[in-house]
């Protein structure tokens, strides 16, 4: 069996797990001390699904940004040795971004991710972008000039 390490962005997945259930209209689950456990339960379900789907030989859950994440900032890390798994909810298939499919999906290269976000903006990171320039124009600029 080949060793396969799965790195999980614990902060991102746990945060998403909590808020996916906290405001869904469902009752918040609590332990006998009254502490909410819905985030932990959902996080555990995601973890079990990932283990069953990808059969890693080792797992590292870091409570900082790493590789299995819902944070699109991780796209800049894609390389021949690094793929990003974006876990999906429900029965949807996870989105896996690797060096082989990155350009087909985004129309620019991983090392241009920061330039792309700088041009179009990113509200989650408080990046305003350049007014009037959207996705299509940003991609044209990156193809022509490669970098800012």
N, C-alpha and C positions, 0 to 999 in steps of 0.2 A: 504494500500500500504506500502510495506517495504521500509525503508529509504536505499538508495544506493548512496554512495558518489563516484564520479569519480574524481580522481586526475590526472591532465594533466601536463606533463613536457612541459611547454610553450616554453622554449628555443629550445628544441630538435624539437618539431613539427613545430614551426615557421621557424627555420633554414632550415629544410627539405622542408617545403612549399615554401620558397623563392627560394632555389636552384633547386628544381624540375621544376620550371617554368622559372628561369632566363636564363638558358642555353639550353632550349629545342628547340630553333629555333623560338619560338613564340615571338611576340612583347611584350615588357615589358609594362604593364599597368601603367599609371601615373594619379595622381589626377590633379586638375586644377593648383596647385602650381608646378607641375612637379615632385613630389616625387613618387617613385615606390610604387605601391600598390598590385602587383601580389602576394607577400608573404602573405599579409593580406587577400586577397580574397581566396587563396588556404587554408590558416589556417582556415578561417571561414567555408569553405566547409567541411573540415575534422571534425571540431567541430560539425557542424550540422549533419553530417553522424553518428558520435559517439553518439550524443544525441538520434537520431532516432533509432539506433541499440541497445543501452543498457539502454535507459530510466532511467537515473539517477535522483534521487530526488534532489540531490545537486551536484554542480560542483565547483571544485577549480582548477584554472589554476595558477600554480606556475612557475615563470620564473627561475627555478632551477630544478635539477633532481628530479623527483618524480615517478609516477607509469604508466601513459599512455605515452609510450616513444618508440622511435626507437633506443635508446641506450642500447646495450646488456649488459652494465655494471650493469643494473638494475636487471639482473637475480639473483644476489647474495641476493636480498631482498625477493625472493619467499619463502613463508612459508604457514602454514595452514590458516593464516589470510591475506595473501598478494598475489595477482596475478598480472601479468604484461600483459598489452595489447599492442601488437606491431601493430599499424595501418598499413594497406597495401594500396597501391595505386590502383586506378581504381576500378574494381568490385571484386577484390580479397577479400576473407574473412580475417578479422583481425586474427592474431595469438595470442592466449591467453595461457599463460604459468602459471600453478598453481602447487601446491604441488603434485597433483595427476598425472600430465602428465610430470613433469620435467624430472625424471629419464628415462622414456621411450624415450623421445626426445633426451636427451643429454648424457645418460649413466653414469652420475655422479650426485651428490646431490648439491642443491643450495649453501650449505656452502662450497663446494669445487670449486666454480666458480673462486675465486681468485687464488687458486693453479693451476687450469686448465689453466687459462690465463698466469700465470707465466711460466708454462712449454711450452706451444705451442706458446706463444707470442701473441701480439695484436698490429698491426701497428697503429691503431687509438689512442692508448694510449702510444705509443712509448715503448712498452714492447718487447724486442728482443726475449724472450723465450730461450729455450735450443736448440742449433743447432742440427739438425738431428732427433729431436723428434717431431712427428706430433700428430694428433688427436688420432689415434688408440693406440699408445704407451702411450700417456698421460692418456688415460682412463684406460688402464691396470695398470699403476702405481698407479693411484688414487684408483682403486678397491683393489689393494694389500696393499698399505701403508696408505690409507685414507687421508693423508695430507703431505705437504712438511716437 
